[in-house]
Amino acid sequence: MNLPVANRTGYSLGIGSAVVCGILRVIQTVNFAPIGAFTIYSGARIQGTRSFLIPLLLMLVTDAVLGLTRYGWQTWTLVTPFIYFAFVVNILMGRLLRDTESPLAIIGATAAGSIQFFVTSNLGVWLTSGMYSLDLIGLVDCFVKAIPFHRLTFLSDILFTCSLFLAHHFLAAREAEPAQQPETRPV
């Protein structure tokens, strides 16, 4: 594969991060997982359709593992399409970061992605779960009850996104450095 340095780094770090994200998603229990961060990173640093395929495949595989091991098939609910849609939106938001290394832009996109995930996923819960009345009072109740869960999600999104983008920056810079030739002295 003859990709430019930044693309090779993005793809390599993306695959490695997908494995780590998958493991952390399966073992985590408190909404502190890197998947939201990975979707932002993927949109920003993984080229082409892979930026969508890798995170969505990660979700499918980990949902299946969680379905078989922890939750039964309750992992797949009517809310699931809302969650996948929110991650696709995150990938698209990550695409806005393709040409920047600005920490402010990266943190801003991550915060916006985390908030849109909160809104989209809880809108799905409100519409499909039957736990809330389908009126304004039920919607507000759903969102208010979800806030404690989102605090750790938001923190993990910021922490893991910064980690991924920093790792990418340093790996790409290291890979771009010309190989140092040993110094030769004339005889």
Phi, psi and omega in degrees: 000118181256075179263151171302159185309308183299323179290319178298316180297314180300316181292313181297312178295325179298314180295313179299318179293325179299319179297311179298316179300318179298315179297312181295324179294321181288322184270343183287154180228357189234030180063030177242082183223154186273008187296321177297317177297319181296325179292322176295311180300315182301314178297326184277323192238352176255129186278153171065205183292341178301330181297336176265317187295316184297309180293323181289323174296320176303314179297315180300314181294312182290327174297319179295316178298314179296322178297322181280330189252327189240309192254357190067199183279010174292349176298324180265104181233182177293344179280337185308314178299328177294319180294314179297319178299317180298322178290325175297319176299319177300318179299316178296323176294322176299326178300332178292345182262006186305322186254024181226152171240009185296118177302323180296316179295318181294314179293321178298315179295323179295315178298315179297319179295320179295318179293317179294327176296316178303311182295311184295312183292322180283333170297319176297318178298313181300316184285329192245343190279335185078004181278342186229148176292144183274058176220182183299321180297317178295321179296313179297317179301316179299312182293319181295318181291339181274344184304314180301327179288328185283336182303312179289325177298314180299314179298315180294324177300313181294310183299310184288326177295313178301318179298315181295314181292323176295315178300316179299314181302311183289322178292319179295320179295319179293319181291329182282341180296135177293144179297132181281127178276142176295142182287129179248140178252142177292143181266000000 
